[in-house]
Amino acid sequence: NYETTDSGLKYYDLSVGNGPTPQTGDFIIMHSAIWRADGTPLGSTFNTGQPQFMVLMAGNLVPGWEEGISTMHTGGKRQMVLSPELAFGAEGIGDIIPPDTTLIIEVELLEVIPVPEPTAQTEVAEEDYTVTENGLKYYDIRTGNGPSPEAGQTAIVHYTGWLADGTKFDSSIDHSQPLTFTFGTGQVIPGFEEGIATMKVGGKRQLGIPP
């Protein structure tokens, strides 16, 4: 029942998703489980409940895994059989994956986050900002329709930061990698966390963060 590609990758769709297919440079969120061909388990994020986050590009995954996920649709689950040439080859990885080991991988593609196009700072009239008790100013450029983050959850955001004089000092878009952090644990500055707290997934907000 496997499909076989030109490279020799074998795959079978346990369920076919109906979301987008990832493109090179996209940020992907997935669950995975890996076995040797003899059935020896090598690890699973399905068991931990903590998915993997990464940018889809050469070198972040072994060739067969990268090829296999590149034709999946978000929401789908696929089993892949990777020959040694598409996995860790004649070298392997120590005692975990001996040389010339065939791997079986099951992947569930949870979400694909495309890299947004760089944008200039949105001009917002002073009276259009909402101001919180802490002095944080915010304006919703686009309101999302998903949930708001809760303490302990993993937040994944793209951002661009400017000084008050308009000088850009950093942008996750320039790095092609969104910022990933545990919400509510102080991993980002207080104004950033407060501003995100009332956002909804899919939204875009401008924050004016006082010193």
Secondary structure, 3 states (H helix, E strand, C coil): CCEECCCCCEEEEEECCCCCCCCCCCEEEEEEEEEECCCCEEEEHHHHCCCEEEECCCCCCCHHHHHHHCCCCCCCEEEEEECHHHCCCCCCECCCECCCCCEEEEEEEEEEECCCCCCCCCCCCHHHCEECCCCCEEEEEECCCCCCCCCCCEEEECCEEECCCCCEEEEHHHHCCCEEEECCCCCCCHHHHHHHHCCCCCCEEEEECCC
